[in-house]
Amino acid sequence: MLMSDTTFASFAPAQASPTSIFGYEIIDRIGEGAGSLVYAVSQPGTGQIFALKHVIRKSEKDVRFIEQLENEYNVGKQIVHPSLRRVVDFKANRTVLRKFIDAALVLELFDGSALEQHLPTDLLEILDCFIATAGALGAMHDHGFIHCDLKPNNIMRNARGDVKVIDLGQACPIGTAKERIQGTPDFISPEQVHCKPVSKPTDVFNFGATLYWALARKPMPTLFTITKGENSFLLDDTIPTPADANPAVPAPLSNFVMECVRTNPAKRPQDMTEVIRRLEVMRHVVERDHKPRRFVN
């Protein structure tokens, strides 16, 4: 079954899809994303199968979606990692004044689904998934980029346990201070909320908040999600830990997650090398103890 990082839906038969987009032959319409329609396509000449995100500019807000496609291509083409979804091509039609008419991003088609839809119940599988995810983020950092929007919907996994980090639309160079808040409320870091420069620990926070969700089976409160007036800032020691929410979570792992989501970036693990090293140690302990750790969805 062909799958992508999109929200799947039933489509009315009356809505006819095009037969080709930018020369890529349409096989099937497989989903929709932020302002885009997503197709399984065949590459002309080679017959290789890819996913294609297509955005048509219908209003000015669609320009932002097209710019995110272009950004994902420009960042992704520089990085090769087995757990980072590969970008293949970017095409766009423009007016004589260089304004976008429509655009398409061609991507590796991955036979998996987002963690948000299918989260493993076995702790070892969860740890393997997040170790692979950290590897993909580390590869981005090595090339000077921050993902800036890691969340359950941006991590895909298939039945074989292969993992792909997806959606680089908000990725940016290390040290960038964005002009507006970008990120997902349940996973956004304090520095992103305040539009301060992002760094490797920014992705560590997003990673930790996502791992929190996977272990606790519910999102962690962030600076963006607390009720206005309750707190003007997050108090690290008042946030319930994953182990508080789910006693099956080993204490060292729970404590590690809480280190990743500290308000002060300087107090978090500083890079994905440290994250991977510590997760691998905990994975070894869990495997050695031979204790089944299955979480109930």
N, C-alpha and C positions, 0 to 999 in steps of 0.2 A: 504494500500500500504506500503510495506516495504521500509524504507529509512535509510540512514546512513549519516555520515559526509563526504561524498566523492563526487567527481565530477561524475555525472551520464552521461552515454554515451550509444550510440547504439553499440551493440557488434555483430560482424559477426557470423552467425550461424555456420560457419566452425570451429570456435575456440571452441573446446569442453572443458568443465570444468571437473575437476576430480569429482568422485562420493563421495569421502571423503578426509578429511585432518586431520591428527592426530586423526583419529577415529570419528571425527565429520562428520555427513552425510550432504552433500551439498544439499540444497533446491534450491537455485538460486544464480546466480552471480549478485550482485546488484550495483557494482561500482568499482572505482579504486581511490587510494590515492597516497601518496608520496611513490613511489616504490612498492606499494602493490596492490593486487587484494582483493576485499571485497565480502564476500559471506554471505547469510543467511544460517544458519546451524542448525541442530538438534543435541542436546546433546545425546550421547549414554546412554541408560538406562532410562533416564528421559523424553526424547522427548521434552525438553524445547528448545525454539527457541532463537538463539543468532546471533550476527554479528561476523564474523571471518575475521580478516585482515591477509593476507598471503603474506610473502615476500620470494622470492627465491634469493639466492645470485648468481648473474650472473657476478658481477664485485665487486671491492673493495668498490665502492660507496654504494652498497647495504648493506654493513656491518653497515653503519650508520643508515639506516632505521630499520634494525633488532635491533640495540642497542636502538633506540627510542621506539620500541615496548616493549622491555624488561624493559626499564625505566618507561614507562607508567604503566606496570603491577606492578612493585615494588613500585611505588608511590601510584597508585590507590587502591591497595589492603589494604592499611592502613587507607583509608578514606571512610566513609559512609555519604552521604548527598543526599537528594532527588533531588537536582539540579546538581549533579555531576554524569556523566555516570559511571556505575558500571563496573569494570573489573572482569572477571570470571576465566580466565586461560591463561597461557603462555606455549607454547610448542616449542621445537627447536630440529633440527637434527644437529649434529656436526660430524666433521671428527675425526679421532683418535688423531689429534693434537689439538682438541677442537675448530677448526674453524667452524663457522656457515655454514651450507648447506642451510637451510631454517628455517623459524620460523613463528609462528602464535600467534596472540593475540585474545582471545575470549572476547567479550564485550556484554553488554546489547544492545539489538536491540530497538531503539527508533523510534516511528512512527511520526517523525517530519522532518523538514528541517532547514538548516542553515539560520540565519538572512540575510546572504549575498544574499540568493535566495528569501526569503519571509520575508520582514520586515513589522511589523504592522504599520498601518496608524494612529491608535488612540494613543494619548499621554499616557493615563492611561495604555494601554496595553504595551507600550514601557517601562514605569516606572516599571510596575510589572515584566517585563522580566529582567530588569537590577537589580532590588532588589533581585530577585532570583539568578541571576548571582553573585552578590556580596556575597550572602550567601554561594555559593559554593566555591568561592575564600577564604572567611573567614575560611571555614572548612579546606582548604588546609593550610592556614597560621597557624591555631591552631595545625596542625600536623607538622609544621616546614618546609613547602614547598612553593615555589613560582611557579605559573603557567608559567610565562615568555612569553606566546604567545597568550594572549587573543585577539581575533579579531572577526569580524562578522561570519567568517566561522567556528569558534570554539564555537559558541553558537547556540544550536538547540532549536526549539520551535514547538509545535504541535498545532492543531486546538483548543485544550482545554486550551491552554495557559501554559501547562507544559514546563519547561525549563531544558535543560541539557548542562552543560559546558563539552566540550570534548577535546581530544588530549592533553595528559600530556607528550608527547614525549620530550619536552624541559624543563619540570619541574625540579626543583633542590632545594636543601636545602637553607634556608635563609642564606645569607652571601656569597654565591658562586660567584666567579669571573670567568667567562667563558673564555676559551682560544681563542675563535673566536666569531665574532658577530653572535648572534642567535636571531631571531625575524622576524617580518614582517614589511617591510619599513613604511607603513602608520600608524603603531600603536606602533612602537618600542620606548622605552624610551631613553633619552640621555645617561644614565649610561650603558645601554646595548650596545649602539654604541661604547662606550669607554671601554667596557669589564671591568667595575667596579663591585664591589659586588652588587648583587641584594637584594632587601628587600621588605617588604610589600608595600611601596610607588611605587615600580616598577610596581607591578600589578595594583596599583591605576592609574598610568599613562596609561597603556595599556587599562584599563577599561574606563578611561576618553576619550581616543582617539576613542574607539569603540562607546561610547555613543555620542561623537561629530559626528561621521559618521551617526549614527542613526537619530540624530536631524537635522543636516545640510544637510543630503542626499549627502554628499561628504566627502572624507577623509580630515583630518587635516594635514597640512605640518609638518613633523618631521625632526629631525636632519639628518635622513637617506635619506630623499626625496628632501630636498632643493637643488637647483642647486649649484654645487661646484663653489665657488668663490663669490656667492651672499652674503653669511654670513658664518662666521666660527662657529657661535653658534646661537641658536634660541633666539630671543628676545620676551619674553612672551607677551609684550604689543603690538606687531605688528601682532600677529596672529588674523585673523578675527574670531569672536566668532560665535557659532551656531546661535545666534539671528541675527547676521549680515547676515548670509546666509539664514535664515528662520525666518521671523518676527513672525511666530506662536509660536516660542519657548519662554516660559516665561523667563523674565530677571533673576530671581533668579536661575533657572535651568541652563541657559546659563553661568552665572557667576560661578556656582559650577563646571561645566565641565572644565572651564578654570583654576580653582584652581587645579583640578586633573592632568592637563597636564603642570603644571609649571616645568621649567627646573630643578630647585633645588628640590630634593626629600624631603628635610626638610620643604618645603613650601606647600607641598601637604597634603591632608587628610592622616593621618598616618596609618589608618587601615580600614578594611571593616566594622567594627562596626560603625565608624563615617560615612562612606559612606551610609550605610543602614539607619542610623538614619536621616540623612539629606534628603535622597531621599524619605523616608516615610513621612516626614513633607511636602515636596513639593507635593507629591502625594495627601495628604489630602487636601491641598489648591486647587489643580486642581479639585478634585472631589467635594469639597464644592461649588466651584464657578459655577459648572454645565455648564461650557463653553465647547462646543465641540471643541476639538483640533485635527483636522485631517490634516495630512500632505499629500501632493500630491507626488506620486512617480514619 
